[in-house]
Amino acid sequence: MARYTMPTGGAFAEIPATPFYYYDLDLLRRTLESVTTEAGRYGYCVHYALKANVEPRILCEIQRAGLGADCVSGYEVACAVENGFPSEKIVFAGVGKSDREIERAIEAGIFAFNCESLEELEVIDALAAKLGRRVDIALRINPNVRPDTHEYISTGQAESKFGISYTEIDQALAKLHMLSHIRIVGLHFHIGSQIRNLASFAELAGRVNEIAAWFAAKGVEIEHLNMGGGLGIDYEDPDGEPIPDFAGYFRMFHENLRVEPGQTVHFELGRSIVAQCGELITRVLYTKTTAGGAKFAIVDAGMTELIRPALYGAHHRIENLTASDAAGLRPMEVYSIAGPICESSDVFARDIAFPETRRGDLLAIRSTGAYGSIMASNYNMRPLAPSYFGDR
Ligand SMILES: *Cc1c(COP(=O)(O)O)cnc(C)c1O
């Protein structure tokens, strides 16, 4: 009987109905081993950014590996707690936390709120007072670092909506002195996502050194520095770099970030932990040619399963599994690969070199473990695609 082997390594005796997500838990475990080993060299704490993927089996592996959780909504805080992350390892960021979300997180006893505006400090203080609690907070400071990435996923330049402006930190400190139910314990930064150029992180570390020195000069003791996430992955060649360069990433901070005695350093990684272990499997429904002669393959997955290409022009490697299995090699042609959704932006790749493709061919869209299934929608009344897990 034919066995269908997924590019990340797992195999099916029979292919389930498409489209579906396939996750290679073995690769996830090796990735977790790498991130914990490399962070462990310097005593760094890593929190997993839940917003990348919340499949319970994936959360279970991550929590077992000892990572904390980074949440950007009260629902994610609840999800982290339900999936076994200890509350003292949960951080909660977000530019628009509702009162209800804040109250729930206070009750859960999380490690720290990463606060993103002066007004939010007052709200958390008032809610903590109401609940009779004293709450630890970190100031999320916008350091005005412009990383080398897409503007929609860069968050740390001066005009971004995220964080407290570095020009407002004196006001933030004055306010903190007046608020008795919150205590500043940390400084938090997150400059964006899919950052491949590690020099951006060295620049961040340099800015953090300046800002931390400013707080020290004001007599404020900072217990932890949180550098956020953002380490990028290789979307072009997932097999060439299945595990991101955690060694280089943490070394960059070790060499550039000044850490005072007793201070802990935290990271919030999402994409780099889960992206490469996931792939979206889809079948070709139709092939067609436009008036201009361009070839399209229309597949049964669309922006409802994976919105990244439509949302920010993201590139994913796509492979034709049927053509690579076929005995006689098929000739290379040029195709655009598009989904069935009634939106012109529902295109996964435009004019790529691709083997001659036929109705019924099985395709793998690679590196979709992060910001894939989690961003799915029911647009066009489509049901959510199921997930399968390979466990070698
Ligand atoms: C999205 C996000 C992260 C994770 O980013 P990755 O690029 O997936 O590592 C970390 N911290 C905060 C505050 C975020 O919003």
The ligand as an ORCA input file, in Angstrom:
! r2SCAN-3c Opt
* xyz 0 1
  C       3.581     38.422     18.630
  C       4.322     38.708     19.852
  C       5.418     37.911     20.202
  C       5.910     36.754     19.374
  O       6.452     37.141     18.163
  P       7.169     36.061     17.214
  O       7.623     36.864     16.070
  O       6.148     35.053     16.836
  O       8.304     35.468     17.980
  C       6.066     38.221     21.380
  N       5.675     39.250     22.177
  C       4.623     40.019     21.860
  C       4.237     41.116     22.777
  C       3.920     39.790     20.693
  O       2.879     40.572     20.389
*
